Amino acid sequence: MTGFSDQQAERTPERRWTLAAIGALGVSAVMTQLALMRELLSAFSGNELVLGLVLGLWLALTGLGTWLGRGTIRLRDSVPRLLVALLTIALLPLAQVILVRVLRDRVFLRGADVGLVATALSSFVLLLPYCVASGYLLMLGCAILGAGGDARGAGRVYVADAVGSVAGGLAFSFVLIQVFDHFALLVFPALLNLLFVVFMARAFKKRLAMGIGAACLVGLLGLVLRWDLDALSTAAQFPDESVVFRANSPYGRLVVTQTAGQLNVFENGLPVLATQHPERAEETVHYALAQRPDAAKVLLVSGGASGTAREVLKYPVGEVIYVELDPLILGVAHHFLPESLDDARIRTVNTDGRRFIQQTAERFDVVILDLPDPSTAQLNRFFTAEFFAEARRVLTPDGVLGFGLGRYENYVSPELAAVLGLANRTLRSAFAHTLLLPGGRVFFLASDAPLFPDIAERLDACGIPRQVVTRHYLDAMLAPDRLADMRRAVAGGGGVNRDFSPTLYYQHLRHWLSQFHFRLGPLHWGLLAVLLVCLLRLRATSLAIFASGFGASALQVVLLLAHQVLFGSLYQQVGLIVTVFMLGLALGGFLANRLRVTLEGRTLALLALALALLAAALPFLLPVIRVTSAASASSWVAPAIIPALTLILATVVGMEFPIANRLRQRAVPDAASRLYTADFVGASLGALLASAWLLPVWGVGGTCGLTAGLNLWAGTALLLRKTSS
């Protein structure tokens, strides 16, 4: 016999094997997703749009796998197919990481940015095999557990997958990523799945599959023990440079290379530090310090390892407090560039820069943000009206805030003008005076006291030594026509950038995409068209699952943004939120499977309406949480609210799928596939729209409002269907 019979499916050992295999899939899927997303962000531009695109493709392609597996319940060879799928899941992730690293600079021009279309096509090709295999494996599990017409089988698969995801997320975020590189890390789920292949094949007397699984297991162990795949693939990424250091931190993959005596530090594929480039450090420091050359205390947020902290010491300051989020960057600086921080006046603090400013009681004469442009929602937190107000609080009465944004090369495009104008209006909402200086980057200065554009004269008067930012350099960069361009660029009206309406991040995305002649409008209208088609074509039950998937993704993005804004970008806590979400899905699925209800359609409708109510309430709850957090910064109560809301959200979402599957118990062979596909497509659209459009343009209120409306529509449709029947 090549598969399960209905009687076999009723026996507990077979069910347990299948559920265990689905749990192993959950472990593998979440760890592979996290590792591959980090690798893809390293290969392409690491902004929120790329992140949303990759996550959206992952969910959509997994949905494609569940759709392709819709007929497996009728097959008699479920076990061999299950074993082949497990083999694929085990071995593909390691090959995918190698392909990302080796092919990026062979397919695209080395060092050049890759456009959104090329990023989408590359990610599609790379993710397709694994995601389709994982979706197909979910349907095989539903086929085996649903044999004999058991409508609860798909619900048990849902719970097993969620439990595995919780275990994998915990292991990845809190244990493995602290110790292992991506290759070594992905060996763990690979070995787990290969072991399942061997023992399942043995249990069901599939000797060929057992032999193949054992051979793959031995071969994989021999491969990782014989060769350092991470070192080999990293060297292939940097063929013209010598790799002197590589490691993973909770915040990304860090690589240090050396070429012609210059050290280069890359985090997630983006250069964050390079020696022998004094102009960047000099501009970052001197434009701000020239305003207050007698500053006694300076706060430097990020960048200190690149030389900015030492540059500040050219002034008679008493103390420089350098705040850096990633401890690995501090370790690299102390090991490779000890002179950059080797001074008693430099005090390093390893924490989130915004959280430090929110909590410190110290006051500073100058605050310098040495940060990248707000290409992500996380970075956008340092360019909002709320943050500028917090920075103003820690400044002395005539203190100065300085930061760089964008690049100006004698032409201000409409997209760059939108970025600069929005940043300037936001800055003016907190400070009485602002000044824009068009250097290598456009530097913003802000203070409640007067600011002075005569940088060269002030630096010469103080006798500050400079290598690059000399009088001749400043005369060219700060020429009257360039300064006039800056004034024209920021002259227009408009809104301001806020924590819960991150419009600057959206304008930066538009500016970034303009270099590829790509406009976001067609993408947004295309996604909305897909959303409308789904709403019009899906039946009531599938519509409820589609809306819950959309809400799960969109509201999780909202809650993660809220956590970063309110409590800082603390990786372990963000990892905790993601894990709590998966735990809520498992808890909701478990409760729904145990729940004995007769009016399942009405119960599903009530869950959809509850999700709509939660979405509608979030915009009002978050400001209350902000006030609570500010009033009790040391309390555990306020930081626990976001995880609690996440658990409630995920539990409601997790309950919907098993109940919806029971509603279709007359069509078990087809029901699970349709529902899984609706769930994944909804989640994919939610991730894409929330990260790339809804949050930055509509804000938290608009995002939650649309989510509430979708689930209200779905719940109402279910109630009307039951009433009419």
C-alpha positions in Angstrom: 0.0 0.0 0.0 1.4 3.4 -1.0 -0.6 5.7 1.2 -3.0 5.9 4.1 -6.4 4.3 4.0 -9.2 5.9 5.9 -8.8 3.2 8.6 -5.1 3.9 8.9 -5.8 7.6 9.2 -7.8 6.9 12.3 -5.0 5.3 14.1 -3.1 7.5 16.5 0.5 6.7 15.5 0.0 7.9 11.9 -1.7 11.1 13.1 1.1 11.8 15.5 3.8 11.3 12.9 2.0 13.7 10.5 1.5 16.3 13.2 5.1 16.0 14.2 6.2 16.5 10.6 4.1 19.6 10.3 5.6 20.9 13.5 9.1 20.3 12.0 7.9 22.3 9.0 6.9 25.2 11.2 10.3 25.2 12.8 12.0 25.1 9.4 9.7 27.7 7.8 10.1 30.4 10.4 13.9 30.0 10.7 14.3 29.9 6.9 12.1 32.9 6.5 14.0 34.9 9.0 17.4 33.9 7.6 16.4 34.4 4.0 14.8 37.8 4.6 18.1 38.9 6.3 20.1 37.6 3.3 17.8 39.3 0.8 17.9 42.6 2.6 21.7 42.3 2.5 21.6 41.5 -1.3 19.2 44.3 -2.1 18.4 47.7 -0.6 17.4 47.0 3.0 14.3 49.2 3.2 10.7 48.5 4.3 9.4 48.2 0.8 11.8 45.4 0.0 11.0 43.8 3.4 7.2 44.0 2.7 7.8 42.7 -0.9 9.8 39.7 0.3 7.3 38.9 3.1 4.4 39.3 0.7 5.9 37.0 -1.9 6.7 34.5 0.8 3.0 34.4 1.9 1.6 34.5 -1.7 3.9 31.7 -2.9 3.1 29.5 0.1 -0.6 30.1 -0.8 0.2 28.9 -4.3 1.6 25.7 -2.7 -1.6 25.2 -0.8 -3.6 25.7 -3.9 -1.5 23.3 -5.9 -2.0 20.7 -3.1 -5.8 21.0 -3.2 -6.3 17.5 -4.7 -3.9 15.5 -2.5 -6.7 14.2 -0.2 -7.8 11.9 -3.0 -4.3 10.5 -3.7 -3.2 7.0 -2.5 0.5 7.9 -2.2 0.4 10.5 0.5 3.4 9.1 2.4 5.9 9.2 -0.4 4.8 12.7 -1.3 5.1 13.7 2.4 8.7 12.3 2.5 9.7 14.1 -0.7 8.3 17.3 0.6 10.2 17.0 3.8 13.5 16.3 1.9 12.9 19.4 -0.1 12.2 21.5 2.9 15.3 20.2 4.6 17.8 20.8 1.8 16.6 23.9 -0.1 17.3 26.7 2.5 21.1 26.1 2.5 21.2 26.2 -1.3 19.1 29.4 -1.3 21.5 31.2 0.9 24.4 30.2 -1.4 22.5 31.4 -4.4 21.7 34.8 -2.9 25.3 35.4 -2.0 27.0 34.1 -5.1 24.6 35.2 -7.8 23.8 38.8 -6.7 26.9 40.4 -8.2 27.0 38.1 -11.1 23.4 38.9 -12.2 23.5 42.6 -11.3 26.2 45.2 -11.5 28.5 45.0 -8.4 27.9 47.9 -6.0 24.8 49.2 -7.9 21.4 49.4 -6.4 18.8 47.0 -7.7 15.4 48.3 -8.7 12.1 47.1 -7.3 11.1 45.1 -10.4 14.4 43.2 -10.5 14.2 42.7 -6.7 10.7 41.2 -7.1 11.7 38.9 -9.9 14.8 37.7 -8.1 13.0 37.1 -4.9 10.2 35.3 -6.7 12.5 32.9 -8.4 14.5 32.3 -5.2 11.6 31.8 -2.9 9.3 29.8 -5.3 10.6 26.3 -4.7 10.7 26.4 -0.9 7.4 28.3 -0.4 5.5 26.0 -2.8 6.9 22.9 -1.2 6.0 24.2 2.3 2.4 25.1 1.2 2.1 21.7 -0.5 3.3 20.0 2.7 0.6 21.7 4.7 -2.0 20.3 2.3 -0.5 16.9 2.5 -0.9 17.1 6.3 -4.5 18.2 5.9 -5.0 15.3 3.4 -3.7 12.7 5.9 -5.4 14.1 9.0 -8.6 14.8 7.1 -9.0 11.3 5.6 -12.3 9.8 6.3 -14.1 13.2 6.4 -12.5 14.5 9.6 -13.2 18.3 9.3 -11.0 18.9 12.4 -7.8 17.6 10.6 -7.0 20.9 9.0 -7.4 22.7 12.3 -4.9 20.3 13.9 -2.4 21.0 11.1 -2.9 24.7 11.6 -2.0 24.4 15.3 1.0 22.0 14.8 2.4 24.5 12.2 1.9 27.4 14.6 3.5 25.5 17.5 6.5 24.6 15.4 6.8 28.3 14.3 6.9 29.4 18.0 9.7 26.9 18.7 11.6 28.0 15.7 11.2 31.7 16.3 12.3 31.3 19.9 15.4 29.2 18.9 16.3 31.6 16.1 15.8 34.9 17.9 17.1 34.1 21.4 19.6 31.3 21.0 21.0 30.4 17.6 21.4 33.8 16.0 23.6 34.8 19.0 26.1 32.0 18.2 25.8 30.7 14.6 26.0 32.1 11.1 23.1 31.6 8.8 24.5 28.3 7.3 25.2 26.7 10.7 21.9 28.0 11.9 19.9 26.5 9.0 21.6 23.1 9.5 19.5 22.6 12.7 16.1 22.5 10.9 17.6 20.6 8.0 18.8 17.9 10.4 15.4 17.9 12.1 13.5 17.3 8.9 16.0 14.7 7.6 15.6 12.8 10.8 11.8 12.8 10.3 12.3 11.5 6.8 14.5 8.6 8.1 12.2 7.6 11.0 8.9 8.1 9.1 10.2 6.1 6.2 11.3 3.3 8.6 7.9 3.4 10.4 6.0 3.0 7.1 8.5 0.6 5.5 9.7 3.0 2.7 13.2 1.6 2.4 14.2 3.7 -0.6 13.1 6.9 1.1 14.9 5.9 4.3 18.1 5.3 2.4 17.9 8.6 0.6 17.2 10.4 3.9 20.1 8.8 5.7 22.4 9.5 2.8 21.4 13.2 2.8 21.8 13.3 6.6 25.3 11.9 6.5 26.2 14.0 3.4 25.0 17.2 5.1 27.0 16.5 8.3 30.1 15.7 6.3 29.7 18.9 4.2 29.3 21.3 7.2 32.2 19.5 9.1 34.5 19.6 6.1 33.9 23.1 4.7 33.0 26.5 6.2 30.2 27.4 3.8 29.7 30.8 5.3 33.3 31.7 4.8 33.4 30.4 1.2 30.2 32.2 0.2 31.2 35.4 1.9 34.5 35.4 0.1 32.6 35.0 -3.2 30.5 38.1 -2.3 33.7 40.2 -2.0 36.0 38.8 -4.6 38.2 41.9 -4.7 38.5 42.4 -1.0 39.9 40.4 2.0 37.2 39.4 4.5 38.7 39.9 7.9 35.6 39.5 10.1 32.0 38.2 9.7 29.3 37.5 12.3 25.6 37.7 12.9 24.1 40.0 15.5 20.5 40.3 16.4 20.3 43.3 14.1 21.9 41.9 11.0 24.8 40.3 9.3 28.1 42.2 9.8 31.1 41.8 7.4 34.4 43.6 7.7 36.6 43.7 4.6 40.0 45.2 3.9 41.2 46.6 0.5 44.3 48.8 -0.1 44.6 49.5 3.6 41.0 50.6 4.0 38.6 48.8 6.3 35.0 48.6 5.2 32.1 47.5 7.4 28.9 46.2 5.9 25.7 45.6 7.9 23.0 43.7 6.0 24.9 44.4 2.8 25.0 48.1 3.2 28.2 50.0 4.0 28.0 51.5 7.5 31.6 52.4 8.1 34.7 53.0 6.1 38.1 54.3 7.1 40.1 56.8 4.9 36.9 58.8 4.3 37.4 61.8 6.6 35.0 64.1 4.8 31.9 62.3 6.1 33.0 62.5 9.7 34.1 66.1 9.4 30.9 67.3 7.8 28.7 65.3 10.3 30.6 67.0 13.3 31.7 70.4 12.2 28.5 71.9 10.8 26.8 71.3 14.2 29.8 72.1 16.5 30.6 75.3 14.6 27.4 76.7 16.0 28.4 75.9 19.6 32.3 75.5 19.6 32.4 75.9 23.4 30.0 72.9 23.9 30.8 71.0 27.1 28.7 67.9 26.5 27.9 66.2 23.2 25.5 63.3 22.5 26.3 61.2 19.4 23.7 58.7 18.2 25.4 56.0 16.1 28.4 56.4 13.8 31.0 57.1 16.5 33.1 54.1 15.4 33.5 55.7 11.9 35.5 58.5 13.4 32.9 61.1 14.3 33.5 60.6 18.1 37.2 61.4 17.7 36.3 64.3 15.4 34.2 65.8 18.2 37.3 65.7 20.5 38.9 68.4 18.4 36.7 70.8 20.4 37.3 71.4 24.1 34.4 69.2 25.1 34.3 67.5 28.5 32.4 64.4 27.5 31.1 62.7 24.4 28.3 60.1 25.0 28.2 57.7 22.0 25.0 55.6 21.8 25.1 52.5 19.5 22.3 49.9 19.2 24.3 47.0 17.8 26.9 45.6 20.3 28.7 43.9 17.4 29.6 47.3 15.8 31.1 48.4 19.1 33.1 45.1 19.3 34.4 45.6 15.7 35.4 49.2 16.5 37.3 48.2 19.7 39.1 45.4 17.8 39.9 46.9 14.4 39.7 50.6 15.1 40.6 51.1 18.8 41.8 54.6 18.2 38.3 55.7 17.2 37.0 55.3 20.7 40.2 55.2 22.8 39.7 58.3 24.9 38.5 58.8 28.4 36.1 61.5 27.3 34.2 59.1 25.1 31.5 57.1 27.0 29.8 54.4 25.0 26.3 53.3 25.7 24.9 50.1 24.1 21.1 50.8 23.7 18.5 52.2 21.3 19.3 55.9 20.7 15.7 57.1 20.9 15.0 55.1 24.1 18.2 56.7 25.6 16.9 60.2 24.8 13.5 59.4 26.2 14.9 58.2 29.5 18.0 60.2 30.2 18.0 63.1 32.7 21.3 64.5 31.3 21.4 67.7 29.2 23.6 68.3 26.1 24.9 71.3 24.3 24.9 69.4 20.9 23.1 66.3 19.8 24.3 64.7 16.5 22.5 61.9 14.7 24.9 60.0 12.5 22.2 57.8 11.0 21.3 56.6 7.5 18.4 58.1 5.7 14.9 57.1 6.9 14.6 54.2 4.5 12.7 52.1 7.0 10.0 52.7 9.6 12.5 51.9 12.3 14.9 54.7 11.1 11.9 57.0 10.6 11.5 57.1 14.4 14.5 59.5 14.5 12.9 62.0 12.1 9.4 62.6 13.6 7.9 65.5 15.3 7.6 63.5 18.5 11.3 62.6 18.5 12.4 66.1 17.7 10.4 67.3 20.7 12.2 64.6 22.8 15.6 65.7 21.5 14.7 69.4 22.3 14.0 68.3 25.9 17.6 67.0 26.4 19.2 70.0 24.9 20.4 73.0 26.9 18.5 76.3 26.1 20.8 77.2 23.2 21.6 73.6 22.3 21.8 72.4 18.7 20.5 69.3 17.0 22.2 68.2 13.8 21.7 65.4 11.2 22.2 64.6 7.5 19.6 63.6 5.1 19.7 62.8 1.3 22.4 63.9 -1.2 22.4 67.1 -3.3 24.5 67.3 -6.4 23.5 70.7 -7.8 19.9 69.5 -8.7 16.9 69.1 -6.5 14.5 66.6 -8.0 10.8 66.9 -7.1 11.2 63.7 -5.0 14.2 65.1 -3.1 12.4 68.4 -2.6 9.5 66.5 -1.0 11.9 64.7 1.4 13.7 67.9 2.4 10.6 70.0 2.7 8.8 67.4 4.9 11.9 67.0 7.1 12.2 70.8 7.5 8.6 71.3 8.4 8.8 68.5 10.9 11.9 70.0 12.4 10.3 73.5 12.6 7.4 72.0 14.6 9.8 71.5 17.5 12.5 74.2 17.1 12.4 78.0 16.5 15.3 78.1 14.1 16.4 75.6 11.3 19.3 75.8 8.8 20.0 73.6 5.8 23.5 73.2 4.5 24.1 71.4 1.2 27.3 69.5 1.8 28.0 65.9 0.6 24.6 65.2 2.3 22.1 67.9 3.1 22.7 68.7 6.8 19.9 70.0 9.0 20.6 72.1 12.1 18.0 73.1 14.6 17.9 75.2 17.8 15.8 77.6 19.8 18.7 80.0 19.6 20.1 81.7 16.4 22.1 79.6 13.9 24.9 80.8 11.7 25.6 79.8 8.1 29.2 81.2 8.0 30.7 77.8 8.9 34.2 78.5 7.4 34.7 81.7 9.4 33.6 80.2 12.6 35.9 77.1 12.2 38.8 79.3 11.3 38.2 81.5 14.3 38.3 78.5 16.6 41.5 77.0 14.9 39.8 73.6 14.4 42.1 71.4 12.1 40.4 69.7 9.1 41.6 67.5 6.3 38.7 68.0 3.8 36.2 70.5 5.1 38.5 73.4 4.5 37.6 77.0 3.6 37.8 76.1 -0.2 35.6 73.1 0.3 33.0 75.1 2.3 33.0 78.0 -0.2 32.2 75.6 -3.0 29.6 73.5 -1.0 27.9 76.5 0.7 27.8 78.7 -2.3 24.9 81.2 -2.5 23.2 79.4 -5.4 23.3 76.0 -3.6 21.9 77.6 -0.4 19.2 79.3 -2.5 18.3 75.8 -3.9 17.8 74.6 -0.4 15.5 77.4 0.5 13.4 76.8 -2.6 13.2 73.1 -2.0 11.7 73.5 1.5 9.4 76.5 0.6 6.3 74.5 -0.1 3.6 73.7 2.5 2.4 70.3 3.7 2.2 68.1 6.7 4.7 66.8 9.2 6.2 63.4 9.8 4.8 61.7 12.9 5.4 58.5 14.8 2.1 56.9 13.8 2.0 58.5 10.3 5.5 58.0 8.9 5.2 60.0 5.7 8.9 60.9 5.5 9.7 57.2 5.1 7.2 57.0 2.3 8.6 60.1 0.6 12.1 58.6 0.9 10.9 55.4 -0.8 9.5 57.5 -3.7 12.9 59.3 -4.0 14.8 56.0 -3.9 12.5 54.5 -6.6 12.8 57.6 -8.8 16.3 56.6 -9.7 14.9 53.5 -11.4 12.1 55.4 -13.1 9.6 53.5 -11.0 6.4 55.0 -9.5 4.5 53.6 -6.6 1.1 54.6 -7.9 0.6 51.7 -10.4 1.8 49.2 -7.7 -0.7 50.5 -5.2 -3.6 50.5 -7.6 -2.6 47.0 -8.7 -2.7 45.7 -5.1 -6.0 47.4 -4.5 -7.4 45.8 -7.7 -6.4 42.4 -6.4 -7.9 43.3 -3.0 -11.2 44.3 -4.7 -11.3 41.1 -6.8 -10.9 39.0 -3.7 -13.6 40.8 -1.9 -16.1 40.4 -4.8 -15.3 36.8 -5.7 -14.7 35.1 -2.4 -17.6 33.4 -0.7 -18.5 34.3 2.9 -16.4 31.7 4.7 -13.3 32.2 2.5 -13.9 36.0 2.7 -13.7 35.8 6.5 -10.4 34.0 6.4 -9.0 36.4 3.8 -10.0 39.4 5.9 -8.4 37.8 9.0 -5.2 37.1 7.2 -5.1 40.7 6.0 -5.8 41.9 9.5 -3.2 39.6 11.0 -0.4 41.0 8.8 -1.5 44.7 8.8 -2.2 44.9 12.5 1.0 43.1 13.4 3.0 45.7 11.4 1.1 48.4 13.3 1.9 46.8 16.7 5.6 46.3 15.8 5.8 50.0 14.7 4.0 51.1 17.9 6.4 49.0 20.0 9.5 50.5 18.3 8.1 54.0 18.7 7.0 53.7 22.3 9.7 51.4 23.9 12.7 51.6 21.6 14.1 49.2 19.0 15.0 46.5 21.5 15.5 43.4 19.5 14.7 40.8 22.2 11.4 42.5 22.9 10.5 42.7 19.2 11.4 39.0 18.9 9.1 38.4 21.9 6.2 40.1 20.1 6.6 38.0 17.0 6.8 34.8 19.2 3.7 35.9 21.2 1.9 36.3 17.9 2.7 32.8 16.8 1.8 31.6 20.3 -1.6 33.3 19.9 -2.2 31.6 16.6 -1.5 28.2 18.2 -3.7 29.0 21.2 -6.6 30.2 19.1 -6.4 27.1 16.9 -6.2 24.8 19.9 -9.3 26.5 21.5 -11.2 26.3 18.3 -10.4 22.6 17.8 -11.6 21.9 21.4 -14.6 24.2 21.2 -18.0 22.4 20.7 -20.2 24.8 18.8 -23.3 24.2 16.7 -23.7 27.6 15.1 -20.2 27.7 13.6 -21.1 30.2 11.0 -22.4 32.7 13.6 -19.3 32.0 15.7 -17.0 32.8 12.8 -19.0 36.0 12.1 -18.6 37.1 15.7 -14.8 36.5 15.5 -14.6 38.6 12.4 -16.6 41.4 14.1 -14.3 41.1 17.2 -11.3 41.5 14.9 -12.9 44.6 13.4 -13.6 46.0 16.8 -9.9 45.5 17.9 -8.7 47.1 14.7 -11.0 50.1 15.2 -9.9 50.5 18.8 -6.1 50.4 18.2 -5.7 54.1 17.1 -7.3 55.2 20.3 -5.5 52.7 22.5 -1.9 53.6 21.3 -1.9 57.2 22.5 -3.1 56.0 25.9 -0.2 53.5 26.0 2.1 56.3 25.1 0.9 58.4 28.1 1.1 55.3 30.4 4.7 54.6 29.2 5.8 58.2 29.7 4.3 58.2 33.2 5.9 54.9 34.3 9.1 54.4 32.3 10.4 51.8 34.8 7.2 49.9 35.2 6.6 46.5 33.4 2.9 47.3 32.9 3.2 49.6 29.9 5.7 47.5 27.9 3.5 44.4 28.5 0.4 46.0 26.8 1.7 45.6 23.2 2.5 41.9 23.7 -0.9 41.5 25.4 -2.7 43.1 22.4 -0.7 40.9 20.1 -1.8 37.8 21.9 -5.4 38.9 21.7 -5.2 39.6 18.0 -3.4 36.4 17.2 -5.8 34.3 19.3 -8.9 35.7 17.5 -7.2 35.1 14.1 -6.1 31.6 15.1 -9.6 30.6 16.1 -11.1 31.5 12.7 -9.4 28.9 10.5 -10.4 25.7 12.3 -14.0 26.9 12.6 -14.1 28.0 9.0 -12.8 24.6 8.0 -15.5 22.8 9.9 -18.1 24.9 8.1 -17.0 23.2 4.9 -16.9 19.6 6.3 -19.0 18.4 3.3 -16.1 19.3 1.0 -13.1 18.3 3.1 -10.9 17.5 0.0 -11.2 21.1 -1.2 -12.0 23.2 1.8 -8.6 23.3 3.5 -6.8 24.3 0.3 -9.3 27.1 -0.4 -9.1 28.4 3.1 -5.3 28.2 3.4 -5.0 30.0 0.0 -7.4 32.8 1.1 -5.4 33.1 4.4 -2.0 33.4 2.7 -3.2 35.7 -0.1 -4.9 38.0 2.5 -1.8 38.0 4.7 0.4 38.8 1.6 -1.7 41.8 0.7 -1.8 43.0 4.3 2.0 42.9 4.5 2.6 44.6 1.2 -0.1 47.3 1.6 0.6 48.1 5.3 4.4 48.5 4.9 4.5 50.1 1.4 1.5 52.4 1.5 -1.2 52.3 4.2 1.0 53.1 7.2 3.2 55.9 5.6 0.3 57.5 3.7 -2.9 56.8 5.8 -1.1 56.4 9.1 -2.2 54.0 11.9 -5.7 55.3 11.9 -6.3 54.7 8.2 -4.6 51.3 8.3 -6.7 50.1 11.2 -9.8 51.6 9.6 -9.4 49.6 6.4 -8.7 46.5 8.4 -11.8 47.0 10.5 -13.9 47.6 7.4 -12.7 44.4 5.7 -13.5 42.3 8.7 -16.8 44.1 9.4 -17.8 43.3 5.7 -16.8 39.7 6.2 -18.6 39.3 9.5 -21.8 40.9 8.1 -21.7 38.7 5.0 -21.6 35.6 7.2 -24.5 36.9 9.4 -26.6 37.8 6.3 -25.9 34.3 4.8 -27.0 32.6 7.9 -30.1 34.8 8.3 -31.2 34.2 4.7 -30.7 30.4 5.0 
